[in-house]
Amino acid sequence: MQKGKHLKEPTKIPEDKKQKRKLNIINICVTASLFIAAAVSLTLFERPTFSASEKRELAELPEFNAENLFSGKFTDGVSKWYNDTVPWREGFKDISAKINKCMGVSLGGVTVYGGPVNVITTTSAPAAEPDIKPIVTDSSDSFVSDSQTGETSAEENTVTEKATETEAATTAYDPRNEVAPGIQTNGQIIFQQPDGHYRAVSLYGGGFNRDKFVSTVNGFAERLGENIQTYVMIAPCSGEYYLPKNWESYSASQSEDIDYIADNLSDKVINVDCTSVLREHADEYIYTRSDHHWQPLGAYYAADAFCKAAGVDSPALETYEKRVVEGFLGYLYQNTQDANLLNDPDTFTYYIPANDFKCYYYDTAYNFDNRYPFFLQMDPANSYQIFMGGDQKIVRVETDVKNGRKLAVFKDSYGNAEIPFYMGGYEEIYVLDVRYFDLDAETFLKENGIDDVLFTMCVFSAAGVNCDAMEETLAAK
């Protein structure tokens, strides 16, 4: 080595950069470990086959064969199965629901789901430009449960006394509101009741089809003649009794449309008022909180009113066998995925008659299918389908009542819960859904010796989209 020359010292890495490198390595290792753990979990852990919250069977692993492989159905099916059956699916949905809770519009203690909510106007003509900004008229979280009474009606076609709404308003149907069978989804609201439970309510957009309902039923009753008595019983949905006062301006009056129908029925049709009957029991558990249907208890009070109008026996509620199902989460939960409803599900209570009965199931053209029970075993999430499993069958019920009376019930899904309470008053009952009936209705009733025909459904159906199906069902063929 030459004199005066020195080796260059290695460059020192600053201490902060060393720490940064270490953190980066740790971060990469942790992230990789999480991805590996997730991949292993999604591959090895048990996958669910049924979603209780969505009330459906989850996707199945497709069959492997050459046709499915080369058509692409196999790979598409595997992808769908893999995404639809994630382990701990319900837990992830719970977390998602809690996140979604932050995304609703909350005013006055009420959360609104389902898009913009329009203020309901009081004019009979369509509003040119409805105000879509929520205007809270009362910040109170209270809900309506007090009875509202008025002058009684003396009309011959009204069987029970009819309460007159003091704040009724004629409203125009807004075609921009979405409509789905049985429920008009122009908005759902979720709020906490004074008793601490959470309730979902569908806002009612108004009865755009109420005149069609009246003309359809009146015309059908005229064709039936004198030997078959026609009855109408329209039920309100839960918003009629439980909608918070600060949201009343966003929902039309259900009772006004029900009263309008009753007032315009012909003298050949007997109207049964269940709105005021249910109002007397509004402090009881007569409507589900997570679904648009009533509880069987509400159906009992309505059915009892009909039996009294028809002059048939209506056994006391204590004579029925009471069965309780915990954990029911209905359509309004499915539609909102609200965490409050998820963590506060309904208790569903139904009642089995004490007398003997047999049930026979037919397709919509009245071809015999089989003999099944009326009350079916269902997962708690599908509790409302305990009655006949749904709507798409004609069901004939034979009872041990020997009075010669036969009843035909034209209904929507609301009517399903009523049928058990008619088994003590009629010898034979025909259950017919207005959406699923492919025969000439007049001929069917006359050939089967029907004495009474009851049109029973919720106001969303009677004055809404299901009225179109009813008009087609009852048309002469």
Secondary structure as UniProt FT lines:
FT   TURN            3..4
FT   HELIX           15..44
FT   STRAND          50..51
FT   TURN            52..55
FT   STRAND          56..57
FT   HELIX           66..71
FT   HELIX           73..84
FT   TURN            87..88
FT   HELIX           89..101
FT   TURN            102..103
FT   STRAND          105..107
FT   TURN            108..109
FT   STRAND          110..113
FT   TURN            156..157
FT   TURN            166..167
FT   TURN            175..176
FT   TURN            181..182
FT   STRAND          188..192
FT   TURN            194..195
FT   STRAND          198..202
FT   TURN            208..209
FT   HELIX           210..224
FT   STRAND          229..235
FT   HELIX           239..242
FT   HELIX           245..250
FT   HELIX           254..263
FT   TURN            267..268
FT   STRAND          269..271
FT   HELIX           275..279
FT   TURN            280..283
FT   HELIX           296..310
FT   HELIX           317..319
FT   STRAND          321..328
FT   HELIX           331..336
FT   HELIX           339..342
FT   STRAND          346..352
FT   STRAND          357..362
FT   TURN            364..365
FT   STRAND          368..371
FT   HELIX           380..386
FT   TURN            388..389
FT   STRAND          394..399
FT   STRAND          406..411
FT   HELIX           413..417
FT   HELIX           419..422
FT   TURN            423..425
FT   STRAND          428..433
FT   TURN            434..435
FT   HELIX           441..447
FT   TURN            448..449
FT   STRAND          452..458
FT   HELIX           459..462
FT   HELIX           466..474
//
